[in-house]
Amino acid sequence: MDYFNAHRYGELAVVWLRLLYMKFGYTRYEMSRFEEYGLYAENSAFLASGEILTFTGRGGKLMALRPDVTLSIIKHSRDGDGLQKLYYNENVYRPAPGGLEFKERMQAGLECIGDLDVYAMGEVIMLASMSLGLLGGRSCLDISHMGYINGLLKSAELTQSQRDELLRRVSEKNVPELSALCVEYGLGVAFRDKITALASLYGPIGESLEELRRISAGDECDAAIKELEELLAVLRAFGVEENINIDFSIVNDMRYYSGVIFQGYIEGVPAKLLSGGRYDKLLRKFGYQKSGAIGFAVYIDLLEHVQPPHSEPEVDVLLIYGGDVTPEEVARKVKDLSADDKSVRVQRVDSSDTPSYIPHKLLVCMTKEEAGND
């Protein structure tokens, strides 16, 4: 895709996502392009990259161009303030992949902060899945659960460095090295079998739950399974469970993430397009005692690799006209068609060809005779 079309597709994607999130009660959150450097330095492990672009403000404070949106939202939110449902489309400033320079990257996403229940979490995961569906052809959303991983690791006596090494091999799905480490650490056959099975597990969420029950290692694992079962019921009710898989190679920092985490992919993009999860532990670092939080980000700049599934958002009615129909007559017809909250796209044609490349639900061909009858 050339630069112009890639840029235009990114702009359209932001519009589609905004409409989707607004439909489910999310309101837009707008923020400054920069924050005090300390906000990001103190939470550098939460960032996708530890590198931060800084400058000195007029008052002498060290400032940073925003490398992350979630931290800014948390800083300016309030604990125990009901359920905050926020969406955003903002630029972040991060090192370019494989390069030495920083790059301005567009993100869209949402955060749900407050008194979370299973429905609220399921709605966020559903919106993540639907976001992927809007942006490309085939897609999948892979889910893991930090509570399950933590429960399994707690069933063995491990140092922090041993936990980190095991987690790294799980994230790589490196079963031979996992087995070797279990022998090196003297962890026993039962634990080895469970953690290698977890690393190897990949498949539809409904089919994978039975395997998770089989290798469960106690109450924390069982609680995670119960939550995944309840989330599956919500996702089935929304009709989006088909492309959602269990994959425990998704591992995030346990200092920040406490529950379900996920990553999304679409055909044609050679990297994850979406990333999110529940991050209650990050809230505790900010002094929040009552609230939970879950959200995700969509990396809009990666859409340059994607062939757009369609050139325009779908409309309810495509109105085409030509010949001697006047602009005034077209306007009256559009007013009538849009009276029932229908979206209308008007297209002038000078032949019998229908512009079928514009997705629509109802085609209305307006003639001079029809205009005269209105």
RAWOGI-V188689 format. One record per residue. RES is the residue in one letter. PHI is phi in whole degrees, -180 to 180 (NA if undefined). Layout:
RES;PHI  RES;PHI
//
This chain:
M;NA  D;-74  Y;-59  F;-61  N;-68  A;-64  H;-65  R;-66  Y;-62  G;-61  E;-65  L;-63  A;-60  V;-61  V;-64  W;-59  L;-67  R;-60  L;-62  L;-63  Y;-70  M;-63  K;-60  F;-106  G;87  Y;-89  T;-112  R;-74  Y;-115  E;-116  M;-144  S;-72  R;-75  F;-142  E;-137  E;-65  Y;-57  G;-59  L;-58  Y;-85  A;-63  E;-74  N;-128  S;-63  A;-69  F;-79  L;-79  A;-63  S;-135  G;-76  E;-83  I;-132  L;-88  T;-117  F;-155  T;-97  G;-74  R;-63  G;-86  G;95  K;-76  L;-81  M;-113  A;-137  L;-70  R;-57  P;-93  D;-155  V;-93  T;-57  L;-61  S;-65  I;-64  I;-63  K;-59  H;-103  S;-98  R;-128  D;-72  G;69  D;-100  G;69  L;-109  Q;-95  K;-117  L;-123  Y;-125  Y;-152  N;-139  E;-141  N;-88  V;-121  Y;-123  R;-137  P;-61  A;-67  P;-55  G;73  G;-119  L;-98  E;-97  F;-81  K;-131  E;-83  R;-124  M;-82  Q;-125  A;-125  G;176  L;-150  E;-136  C;-120  I;-127  G;140  D;-84  L;-82  D;-124  V;-63  Y;-62  A;-60  M;-66  G;-63  E;-64  V;-63  I;-65  M;-60  L;-66  A;-63  S;-64  M;-68  S;-61  L;-63  G;-63  L;-71  L;-101  G;-160  G;-85  R;-71  S;-146  C;-149  L;-120  D;-103  I;-122  S;-132  H;-146  M;-66  G;-64  Y;-66  I;-60  N;-63  G;-63  L;-67  L;-67  K;-69  S;-76  A;-123  E;-85  L;-131  T;-80  Q;-62  S;-67  Q;-67  R;-58  D;-63  E;-66  L;-64  L;-62  R;-63  R;-70  V;-62  S;-64  E;-90  K;54  N;-95  V;-65  P;-58  E;-72  L;-60  S;-61  A;-64  L;-66  C;-61  V;-66  E;-61  Y;-87  G;65  L;-92  G;91  V;-69  A;-61  F;-66  R;-58  D;-64  K;-68  I;-74  T;-72  A;-65  L;-64  A;-65  S;-84  L;-70  Y;-157  G;168  P;-53  I;-57  G;-64  E;-75  S;-84  L;-63  E;-63  E;-65  L;-64  R;-65  R;-64  I;-102  S;-56  A;-126  G;127  D;-62  E;-66  C;-64  D;-64  A;-65  A;-66  I;-62  K;-59  E;-65  L;-64  E;-63  E;-67  L;-65  L;-60  A;-62  V;-66  L;-65  R;-65  A;-62  F;-80  G;77  V;-120  E;-73  E;-59  N;-103  I;-111  N;-122  I;-89  D;-152  F;-85  S;-76  I;-80  V;-132  N;-113  D;-64  M;-70  R;-74  Y;-122  Y;-101  S;-129  G;-151  V;-68  I;-133  F;-157  Q;-139  G;-124  Y;-136  I;-130  E;-60  G;100  V;-107  P;-83  A;-159  K;-65  L;-95  L;-140  S;-147  G;-169  G;160  R;-96  Y;-133  D;-57  K;-65  L;-65  L;-61  R;-63  K;-65  F;-93  G;89  Y;-73  Q;-112  K;-105  S;-92  G;-112  A;-153  I;-147  G;-170  F;-157  A;-125  V;-111  Y;-89  I;-62  D;-64  L;-73  L;-70  E;-63  H;-88  V;-106  Q;-81  P;-55  P;-69  H;-160  S;-90  E;-144  P;-62  E;-66  V;-119  D;-71  V;-131  L;-104  L;-103  I;-113  Y;-148  G;-170  G;61  D;-98  V;-65  T;-89  P;-57  E;-64  E;-67  V;-62  A;-60  R;-63  K;-66  V;-62  K;-60  D;-65  L;-68  S;-88  A;-63  D;-100  D;63  K;-82  S;-88  V;-128  R;-113  V;-101  Q;-138  R;-86  V;-129  D;-112  S;-149  S;-82  D;-71  T;-94  P;-74  S;-70  Y;-72  I;-94  P;-67  H;-154  K;-100  L;-141  L;-103  V;-121  C;-100  M;-99  T;-112  K;-62  E;-65  E;-64  A;-61  G;-70  N;-87  D;-77
//
